[in-house]
Amino acid sequence: MRTAYKCRVYPTPGQAAVLNRTFGCVRFVWNRTLAWRRARYHGERVTTNFVQANAHLTAMKAGEETAWLNEVSSVPLQQAIRHQQAAFTNFFAGRAKYPRYKSRTGRQSAEYTRSGFRYHDGRLSLAKMDAPLEFVWSWPEVDPAAIDPTTVTVSRDPCGRWYVSFAVDVDDPEQAPATGAVAGVDLGVKHFAVTSGGEKIANPRVLAKRERNLARYQRRMARKQRGSNNRAKAKAKVARAHRKVAASRADFLHRTSTRLVRDHDVIVIEDLAVKNMVRNRSLAKAISDAGWGTFRRMLEYKAAKHGRHLIVIDRWYPSSKTCSVCGHLLAELSLSTRHWTCPACRTLHDRDVNAAKNILAAGLAVSACGGDVRHSGSARVRSPGKQEPRPVKVGLPRL
């Protein structure tokens, strides 16, 4: 399998100048090639493949006006063409949006393949540089001199920090020992996650805690004159505030996902349409701050890495409105109702815990036979693939 190690880099002023010049050339090649592709399609109605785009890069490097592209390594420029071709492939396949132009104010990066760098005894040397790059290794259980990176990506975030990512092919890890535990997980806003066992994981609300400081930095930046050094300094402070928010959120998501994967053999979650849910103006900020999409991706790759089983059930499955004891389905259930009593079996439910139990039952049914979920009693919860509401004989729940 392939993994990556991301480390902080501390380049010298000369190395930083070379990297900044490389970032600018990569950005120029990307934007110029993208504009050429658009003009070629709209003018001649033809698409462009990788060979043609690579030939266009060769022509740019041979031109007098753009001969300065030869001052940097050719490997990151060729990789920019490959990445753009992959972006168009994903766009035509419906997996991504149309490729956009790169900005000089955002995150900058350059990727080097084996012909563009040398890695020996834990020291990294890039093309067009005389001295190795100094980086900090943060994995004491892994010997940096023992890895053999296939690609190296150097990046700089908007607040000025430098990073290097080593992509490494490693052996498949040993499977984690079985625990015999299973869990259904219901994601929410009030509580980030509630498990079928009754555990409630608090929502850290990272953005809400730092929102006042972030707003103050943004107001200070807005008062600075555009193009001035003071505005650049204020903009860097805003970027640092955003980085702290992102880092805190990522730390929480990593800790939570790792613990769930370590303690459970089977994890069941809902297929939430986060892209559609953030259209709700009242909950958009809270949903975005929670990071549900990132959390699901973490669960997916960590479960695959450690031999766990992650099941994703249909997003339309009425987990909150269904009684986990008898299977009774309510006609409606408002978002403000946090506890309700089943009209059929008189069981008092915590809304989120009940939803997590139903998610677990549906996931286990899909895993076992791909069919319906049967409960004790005469009522039955139907397959998560069929979500048409059934007739309800009893009205709203009692609190």
Secondary structure, 3 states (H helix, E strand, C coil): CEEEEEEEECCCHHHHHHHHHHHHHHHHHHHHHHHHHHHHHHHHCCCCCHHHHHHHHHHHHHCCCCHHHHHCCHHHHHHHHHHHHHHHHHHHCCCCCCCCCCCCCCCEEEEECHHHEEEECCEEEECCCCCCECEECCCCCCCHHHCCEEEEEEEECCCCCEEEEEEEECCCCCCCCCCCCEEEEEECCCEEEEECCCCEEECCCHHHHHHHHHHHHHHHHHHCCCCCHHHHHHHHHHHHHHHHHHHHHHHHHHHHHHHHHHHCCEEEEECCCHHHHCCCCCCHHHHHHHCHHHHHHHHHHHHHHHCCEEEEECCCCCCCCECCCCCCECCCCCCCCCEEECCCCCCEEEHHHHHHHHHHHHHHHHHHCCCCEECCCCCEECCCCCCCCCCCCCCCCEC
